[in-house]
Amino acid sequence: MTFKRTHTCGELTASNIGEEVILNGWVGPRRDLGGVIFIDLRDRYGITQIIFTETDETLHAKAEKLRAEYVIGIKGKVIARGDENKNPNLTTGEIEIEVTELEIYSEADTPPFEIKDGIATNEEVRLRYRYLDLRRPEMQEKLMLRSKTYQAVRAFYHTHDFAEVETPVLMKSTPEGARDYLVPSRVNPGKFFALPQSPQTYKQLLMVSGYDRYFQITKCFRDEDLRADRQPEFTQIDVEMSFVDEEAIFEMHEGLIKNIFKETIGLEIETPFPRMTYDDAMSTYGSDKPDTRFGLEFVDFSDIVKDAEFKVFSNTVKNGGAVVGITIPGQGEMGRGAIDRWTERVKKETGAGGLIYIKMQESGVLCSVAKFLTPEIVDQMVEASGAKTGDLVFLLAGPKPSVLEQLGALRLMVGEEFNLINKEAFNLLWVTDFPLLEWDEESRRYHAMHHPFTSPKEEDMDKLESDPAAVKARAYDLVMNGSEIGGGSIRIHNRKVQEQMFKLLGIGQEEAEEKFGFLLDAFKYGAPPHGGIALGLDRIVMLLTGAGSLRDVIAFPKNQRAQSMMDNSPAEVEKDQLDELHISLKRIVK
């Protein structure tokens, strides 16, 4: 028999004292105190303490068999806890249930780890038994916040007249960046679908079709190397709008983010968000997704040291590189051993050639390369750095933009090491004016920094042929706490401009027709100006919950080898299945 619950395990309070109730849930910690058995009954809503007394010997004997993770239903009466037994940390902490009936729905083996928060269990074990891991309150809180995020997103877009449209999961493989996941077609031998890296072309076609405001919460797939904030399949809030400019998209999505914060964690955030150009972000923070929760903005010493006798400085500047640094407050007395460790770490983790420092000690200024510099240059560097007594300046020298990226990585290390980052803050900003193209030395050609459908800035259109590297894109990223949570652009809607873009990317006319002919054809029949954005729902939830990895906010994630430990996928398939698909496997060469 299954009891129909009257309440959840996180619901009852002192106002329910005296009521007869029914609860269902999992057995948590169990305590037997002189014949009275106390059990914490748990469901995803909370915990309620239930008690079995010796008044009913049959019931008590049945309760003695209960062990952790048994699934049970109980009937009983809500009674008050004694003052000394109240638990202020629980909503239900003022009451307990004196059980009169017990139904054991299923027994349970001893789980491989405790079902509680803060366990130190290896992540591989947690992923292997994910269905148990998901019982833990902190995991359930994360997934429930994710659920609230879905609701907030849909409510916001529906309020603003967006049409929610599903796009295909089986599509054509197109060269857009990462490797596609390919799906063989049984009924079309030798041909393959691809799983979408994003619905980019489909949402542009919806604009051509007249659906001026589209959104979709959709799965996307990329076959690429993984890390903590990346998964082979991820969830994207996909958006496209017609007859808009950048400001219209910014305003709309600041409203969306504001709504998500309010509906999920109850926080009111200020809008509009700050704006920063790509060039300023790189020159100030060494990153196109800067973490602005702390300072340590870059100082450029290049002009000061360009004529110095110290060749590491002067030659770097002469060859177009830069000498840049950050000022770290309160670390001016750092010992030589600690600085040596920083130097080795910087070399190992960033690829920098070495670390130069200026220590602002009580006894005076100590520069690690002072013997190669005049006192006047050192004084100018100290003045430019803004360093005061007790501070420390770290400097790197090298070619741009690598030295900026290296110093950006060092800045983040320093921020973490010396607790300079306000972990309670949520800092959002738009990064704008990205380069349209980036040069790849290995392939000796340009690649789109965002994707091939991004529109150049109108004022740079005449540079597409003469100076493509100087062309800025109508592209933008939304950044929160040093993570990119969204990216988008105003799109190309003119066939001739799109063909010109393909040409710059080394995509010939024949290949363009083969890969994107359907889109180019659509542009011939009246395409509105349009633009959009894609927001990473997984990453937004990760940041809102303070999780350390995307895996903590996805119900059934893959590990860093793109494997599901729980169901052992990917897995081999039967030869008959491969034969149906006209596929034979080559011997794996390691």
Summary of the structure (lengths in Angstrom):
residues: 590
radius of gyration: 30.0
end to end distance: 56.3
largest distance: 93.3
contacts: 1783
relative contact order: 0.10
helix: 33%
strand: 26%
